[in-house]
Amino acid sequence: MDEKYDVIVLGTGLKECILSAVMCQAEGKKVLHLDRNNYYGGASASLTPLKNVYEHFGKECKNLEEFGRGRDWNVDLIPKFLMANGRLMKLLNRTGVERYLDLKSVDSNYVYKAGRIHKIPATEDEALASGLMGLFEKRRFKQFLSYVDQYEVDREKTHKNYDCTKKTMKECYDLFGLDDNTAGYTGHGLALYLDDNYIGNPCLETILRVKLYGQSLAINRNSPYTYPLYGLGELAQGFARLSAIYGGTYMLNTPCEIIRENGKAVKVKAGDKTFHCDMVICDPSYAPDFVRKSEKVVVAICILDHPIADTKDVASVQIIIPPKQARPYKKDYDEGEKRKDIYVTCVGSAHMVTPKGFYLATVTTVVEFEDAEKELELGIKLLGNIKEKFVKVYDLYEPTDDGTSSQVFISKSYDATSNFETTYEDALEIYRRATGKGEFDFSKVSNSSAEEVL
């Protein structure tokens, strides 16, 4: 094993595995990849067998036999789906990692309104039958979607004399005559924002988000989401495999310590060995003195023996509860009304994450009040009878500097969004700072050479 590496990566979370693979495949770097855990995935792992889930959450294992074979369970620690036309999907395709995965579309997508869940329309017929808006509002909304569909950033003709870089999203909603309910459905159900802060920002980002939703929906038809068989941990393992194929060296179950000289990372102590390096890429847990808390997220992972009610018994689904639909937590408006979405996801044996007859439902939100678990009540109520529940509050961290001076590039914790677009953006931002390039650069990797290796 070489003593000197160009890059040492600490942690096998998805972001770290993406960067390890790109540094090996596209940049030709010599990479050493370490993890203190004995499994891949870090905070984005899928735990198996089921007894490991109990151990992770500190719960006593009782009557495990009633849940079938333990190795048939693959339990995600973070609840997210892939956008079918999103940037992570494109990266999977460009790097060839998609070949290591079995991807399956998610069956349906719902939004909560006035005490009921409504399917987010996937066809014109569903749109006409939807209870999300009235007839005249549907016509106005169709005009808005037509504008979004034809909009292209680089073709001014498609802008229709409307400057989306200056006009706010509130002004855009007003232009098309959309009411507050439709605005909420659009911002949270289609653009997938966590809160309403986007309303006062330039509308370009929202238009591009809605456009991405439509493009992804066109691929999958029933929902814009895709999910890997055997859980999200397969994503990190896929990129780790690519890194290894291109020369990356892996060591799991290894305690790690970054050693700095004059404020700059120069080596990493791994067990009883020490390795020199030019830079370190790591998740926040490997550099606790150089990160700060940003917020908290509460997650409830629930085992069900039935599909979620009122979803037509689909095998996989997401339900979005916008903050305005969540009941006040306290009487005082300033402290008691939620401002962040609550997300409910459900997958099962169709995606090979549970034995037949069982489902994994996850409810999550950003913590805004003292009683974090109580903030999940509305989402938990939608699940019906729960066989087992695991609840945990996670602190989210972000780096205190950009790493260019210390050569320690730290990823952010996985946020509460329901898809991987921000995960991709964080990995890309680290790549930019570490290499000085703009986008992931695969100019040195020909399709033919990639195919030969893969």
C-alpha positions in Angstrom: 0.0 0.0 0.0 1.5 3.4 -1.1 2.4 5.8 1.7 1.6 9.0 -0.4 -1.8 9.7 -2.0 -3.1 12.7 -3.9 -6.5 12.5 -2.1 -7.6 10.8 1.1 -11.4 10.5 1.5 -12.8 9.9 5.0 -16.3 8.5 5.2 -18.2 6.4 2.6 -21.3 8.5 2.4 -22.8 9.2 -1.1 -21.1 12.6 -1.5 -17.7 11.2 -0.5 -18.1 8.2 -2.8 -19.0 10.4 -5.7 -15.9 12.5 -5.2 -13.7 9.5 -4.7 -14.9 8.1 -8.0 -14.6 11.3 -9.9 -11.2 12.0 -8.6 -10.0 8.5 -9.7 -11.9 8.3 -13.0 -12.0 11.8 -14.3 -8.9 13.4 -12.6 -6.6 10.4 -12.6 -5.8 11.0 -8.9 -4.4 8.3 -6.5 -7.1 8.0 -3.9 -7.2 6.3 -0.5 -10.7 6.0 0.9 -11.2 5.2 4.6 -14.2 4.7 6.9 -14.4 4.1 10.6 -17.6 2.0 10.1 -17.6 -1.6 8.9 -20.2 -0.8 6.2 -20.5 1.6 3.2 -22.8 4.6 3.2 -22.1 6.6 6.4 -25.1 8.8 7.1 -26.7 7.7 3.8 -26.4 3.9 4.5 -29.0 1.3 4.2 -28.8 -0.9 7.3 -29.2 -4.7 7.1 -30.1 -7.1 8.7 -32.9 -5.8 10.7 -31.2 -6.4 14.1 -28.6 -3.8 13.0 -31.4 -1.2 12.8 -32.4 -1.9 16.3 -28.8 -1.6 17.5 -28.3 1.7 15.6 -31.4 3.3 17.2 -30.6 1.8 20.7 -33.7 -0.3 20.8 -34.1 -3.8 22.3 -34.6 -6.5 19.7 -38.0 -8.2 20.4 -39.8 -10.7 18.4 -37.7 -10.2 15.3 -39.1 -13.4 13.8 -42.5 -11.8 13.2 -40.8 -9.5 10.6 -39.5 -12.3 8.4 -35.8 -12.8 7.5 -33.6 -10.1 8.8 -31.4 -10.0 5.7 -34.5 -9.1 3.6 -34.5 -5.7 5.2 -32.6 -2.7 3.9 -33.4 0.3 5.9 -32.4 3.8 4.7 -31.1 6.2 7.3 -32.1 9.2 5.2 -35.4 9.2 3.2 -34.8 10.5 -0.3 -35.7 9.7 -3.9 -33.8 10.4 -7.2 -35.4 12.8 -9.7 -35.6 10.7 -12.9 -34.1 13.5 -15.0 -32.1 15.1 -12.1 -28.4 15.8 -12.0 -27.5 12.7 -9.9 -29.2 10.4 -12.4 -27.2 12.0 -15.2 -24.0 11.5 -13.2 -24.9 7.9 -12.7 -25.3 7.5 -16.5 -22.2 9.6 -17.4 -19.9 7.7 -15.0 -21.3 4.2 -15.8 -22.4 3.6 -12.2 -25.9 3.1 -13.4 -24.8 -0.3 -14.6 -24.2 -1.5 -11.1 -27.8 -0.5 -10.0 -31.3 -1.8 -10.5 -33.4 1.3 -10.6 -37.2 1.3 -10.3 -39.7 4.1 -10.5 -41.7 5.2 -7.5 -45.4 4.6 -8.1 -47.0 7.9 -7.0 -46.7 11.3 -5.5 -49.3 13.0 -3.2 -49.8 16.3 -1.5 -51.8 16.9 1.7 -54.6 19.5 1.5 -57.5 20.2 4.0 -57.3 16.9 5.8 -56.9 14.7 2.7 -54.2 13.5 0.5 -54.5 14.3 -3.3 -52.5 12.6 -6.0 -50.4 15.1 -7.8 -51.7 14.8 -11.4 -49.5 12.8 -13.8 -51.8 13.0 -16.8 -54.3 15.5 -18.3 -57.2 13.2 -17.2 -55.9 13.2 -13.6 -55.5 16.9 -13.7 -59.2 17.4 -14.7 -60.3 15.0 -11.9 -58.0 16.4 -9.2 -59.5 18.1 -6.2 -56.5 20.4 -5.8 -58.1 23.2 -7.7 -61.3 24.4 -9.4 -62.0 24.4 -13.1 -61.1 28.0 -13.9 -58.0 27.7 -11.7 -57.0 24.6 -13.7 -57.1 26.7 -16.9 -54.9 29.3 -15.5 -52.5 26.7 -14.1 -52.3 25.0 -17.5 -51.2 28.4 -19.0 -48.5 28.6 -16.3 -47.3 25.0 -17.1 -47.3 25.7 -20.8 -45.0 28.7 -20.2 -42.7 26.6 -18.0 -42.6 23.8 -20.5 -41.5 26.0 -23.4 -39.1 28.1 -21.3 -35.4 27.8 -22.2 -32.8 30.0 -20.4 -30.7 30.5 -23.5 -33.6 31.3 -25.9 -34.9 34.8 -25.1 -37.8 34.2 -27.4 -39.3 31.7 -24.9 -39.2 34.3 -22.1 -42.2 36.2 -23.6 -40.7 39.5 -22.6 -40.7 38.4 -18.9 -37.4 38.7 -17.0 -37.3 35.7 -14.7 -34.0 36.8 -13.3 -35.6 39.9 -11.8 -39.3 39.2 -11.3 -40.2 37.4 -8.0 -42.1 34.1 -7.9 -44.9 36.1 -6.2 -45.1 38.3 -9.2 -45.1 35.3 -11.5 -48.0 33.7 -9.6 -49.9 37.0 -9.9 -49.2 37.3 -13.6 -50.9 34.0 -14.2 -53.6 34.7 -11.7 -52.8 31.7 -9.5 -54.3 31.7 -6.0 -52.5 30.8 -2.8 -53.6 27.2 -2.8 -52.2 26.6 -6.3 -49.0 28.5 -5.4 -48.6 26.2 -2.4 -49.1 23.1 -4.5 -46.7 24.4 -7.1 -43.9 25.5 -4.7 -44.0 22.4 -2.5 -45.5 19.7 -4.7 -43.7 20.5 -8.0 -40.7 22.8 -7.2 -40.2 20.8 -4.0 -39.2 23.7 -1.8 -39.0 23.0 2.0 -40.6 26.3 2.9 -42.1 29.5 1.4 -38.9 31.6 1.4 -38.6 31.2 -2.4 -41.7 33.4 -2.9 -39.7 36.6 -2.7 -36.8 35.4 -4.8 -36.4 35.6 -8.6 -38.7 33.1 -10.3 -36.1 31.6 -12.6 -35.0 28.9 -10.1 -38.7 27.9 -9.4 -39.4 27.7 -13.1 -36.4 25.4 -13.7 -37.4 23.2 -10.7 -41.0 22.8 -12.1 -39.5 22.1 -15.5 -37.3 19.4 -14.0 -40.3 17.9 -12.3 -42.1 17.7 -15.6 -39.1 16.2 -17.4 -38.7 13.6 -14.7 -42.4 12.8 -14.8 -42.2 12.3 -18.6 -39.6 9.6 -18.0 -41.5 7.7 -15.3 -45.1 8.7 -16.1 -46.6 8.0 -12.6 -44.1 10.1 -10.5 -40.9 12.0 -11.1 -39.0 9.7 -8.7 -36.7 6.7 -9.1 -35.3 4.5 -6.3 -32.6 1.8 -6.3 -33.5 -1.8 -5.4 -32.0 -2.8 -2.1 -32.0 0.8 -0.8 -30.1 4.1 -1.1 -26.9 2.6 0.2 -26.5 1.0 -3.2 -25.7 4.5 -4.6 -22.7 5.0 -2.4 -21.5 1.4 -3.1 -21.8 1.9 -6.8 -19.6 5.0 -6.8 -17.2 3.2 -4.4 -16.9 0.3 -6.9 -16.1 2.7 -9.7 -13.4 4.3 -7.6 -11.9 0.9 -6.9 -12.0 0.0 -10.6 -10.0 3.1 -11.4 -7.4 2.4 -8.7 -9.0 3.7 -5.5 -7.9 1.9 -2.3 -10.5 1.2 0.4 -10.1 0.5 4.1 -13.2 0.0 6.3 -13.5 -0.4 10.0 -10.5 1.9 10.4 -10.3 4.8 13.0 -9.0 8.0 11.2 -7.5 11.2 12.3 -6.5 14.2 10.2 -3.0 15.6 11.0 -2.4 19.2 10.1 0.8 21.2 9.9 0.6 25.0 9.9 -3.1 24.8 9.4 -2.9 22.5 6.4 -3.8 18.8 6.1 -0.6 16.8 5.3 -1.4 13.3 6.4 -4.0 11.0 8.0 -3.5 8.5 10.7 -5.4 5.4 10.0 -5.2 2.8 12.7 -1.5 2.1 13.2 -0.5 3.5 9.8 0.1 7.1 8.6 -0.5 8.2 5.0 0.6 11.5 3.5 -1.7 13.4 1.2 -2.2 16.6 -0.8 -5.8 17.0 0.3 -8.6 15.5 2.5 -12.2 15.2 1.6 -14.5 14.1 4.5 -17.9 14.2 6.0 -18.5 16.5 9.1 -18.0 13.7 11.6 -14.3 13.5 10.7 -13.6 17.2 11.3 -15.8 18.2 14.3 -13.7 21.2 15.2 -14.2 22.8 11.7 -18.0 22.5 11.4 -21.0 24.3 12.9 -24.6 23.2 13.6 -27.0 24.5 11.0 -30.3 22.9 12.1 -31.9 19.7 13.3 -33.9 17.1 11.5 -36.2 14.5 13.1 -36.8 11.2 11.3 -39.3 8.4 12.2 -38.8 5.1 10.4 -41.9 2.9 10.7 -42.5 -0.7 9.9 -46.0 -1.3 8.4 -47.8 -4.4 7.4 -50.1 -2.5 5.0 -49.8 0.2 2.3 -50.7 3.8 3.2 -54.4 4.4 3.1 -56.0 6.4 0.2 -53.0 5.8 -2.1 -54.7 3.0 -4.1 -52.5 0.5 -2.4 -49.4 1.5 -4.4 -46.1 -0.2 -3.4 -44.2 3.1 -3.2 -45.2 6.7 -2.6 -44.3 10.1 -1.4 -46.7 12.4 0.5 -45.8 16.1 0.9 -47.4 18.1 3.7 -46.8 21.8 3.1 -46.3 24.0 6.2 -49.6 25.8 5.7 -51.4 22.5 5.8 -49.8 21.4 9.1 -51.8 22.2 12.2 -50.4 24.8 14.5 -48.1 23.4 17.1 -48.9 26.1 19.7 -51.4 28.9 19.9 -48.9 31.6 19.4 -48.5 32.3 15.7 -44.8 33.3 15.8 -43.7 30.2 17.6 -46.4 27.7 16.7 -47.0 27.5 13.0 -44.7 25.2 11.1 -42.7 26.8 8.3 -41.1 23.6 6.9 -42.6 20.7 5.0 -43.3 17.3 6.5 -42.3 14.4 4.1 -43.8 10.9 4.2 -42.2 8.2 2.0 -43.0 4.6 1.7 -41.3 1.7 -0.1 -41.6 -2.1 0.3 -40.8 -5.5 -1.2 -41.2 -4.2 -4.8 -37.9 -2.3 -4.2 -36.4 -5.2 -2.3 -36.1 -3.3 1.0 -38.6 -5.4 3.0 -39.9 -9.0 3.0 -43.3 -9.4 1.2 -46.2 -8.1 3.2 -44.2 -5.3 4.9 -43.5 -1.7 4.1 -41.0 0.9 5.3 -42.6 4.3 5.9 -40.5 7.3 6.9 -41.7 10.7 8.2 -39.3 13.5 8.5 -39.1 17.3 8.9 -36.8 20.1 10.0 -37.1 20.6 13.8 -38.7 23.9 14.7 -39.9 23.4 18.3 -38.8 21.7 21.5 -40.9 18.5 21.1 -39.4 17.3 17.8 -41.4 14.0 17.6 -44.7 15.9 18.0 -43.9 17.8 14.8 -44.3 14.5 12.9 -47.8 13.7 14.3 -49.7 14.7 11.2 -47.5 12.5 9.0 -47.5 9.6 11.5 -51.3 9.8 11.5 -51.4 9.1 7.8 -49.6 5.7 8.3 -52.3 3.9 10.3 -51.3 1.0 12.4 -47.5 0.9 13.0 -45.7 -2.4 13.9 -42.5 -0.8 14.9 -41.1 2.8 15.1 -37.6 4.2 15.3 -37.2 7.9 16.0 -34.0 10.0 16.0 -33.2 13.7 15.9 -30.1 14.5 13.9 -27.9 17.6 14.1 -27.0 18.9 10.7 -23.6 20.4 10.2 -21.8 22.6 7.6 -18.1 23.5 7.3 -16.8 26.8 8.8 -14.5 27.5 5.8 -14.2 26.5 2.2 -11.1 24.3 2.6 -8.9 26.0 0.1 -6.3 27.0 2.7 -6.4 24.0 4.9 -7.0 21.5 2.0 -9.7 19.8 4.1 -12.9 19.8 2.1 -15.8 19.0 4.3 -19.3 18.1 3.0 -22.5 19.3 4.5 -24.9 16.9 6.4 -27.7 15.5 4.3 -30.6 18.0 4.4 -34.3 17.5 4.8 -35.2 17.8 1.1 -36.9 14.8 -0.4 -34.5 14.3 -3.4 -30.8 14.3 -4.1 -30.4 17.6 -6.1 -28.8 19.4 -3.1 -26.6 16.4 -2.5 -25.3 16.6 -6.0 -24.8 20.4 -5.7 -22.7 20.0 -2.5 -20.5 17.3 -4.1 -20.0 19.5 -7.1 -19.2 22.6 -5.0 -16.5 20.6 -3.2 -15.1 19.4 -6.5 -15.0 23.0 -7.8 -13.1 24.2 -4.7 -10.7 21.3 -4.8 -9.9 21.4 -8.5 -10.6 24.9 -9.6 -12.9 23.6 -12.3 -16.5 24.5 -13.0 -18.4 21.2 -13.6 -17.4 17.6 -13.2 -14.8 17.2 -16.0 -14.9 13.9 -17.9 -13.0 15.2 -20.9 -10.2 12.8 -20.3 -12.6 9.8 -20.1 -13.8 8.5 -23.4 -17.0 6.5 -23.6 -15.1 3.5 -25.1 -12.5 3.4 -22.4 -15.1 3.6 -19.7 -17.0 0.8 -21.3 -13.9 -1.4 -21.5 -13.2 -0.8 -17.7 -16.8 -1.3 -16.7 
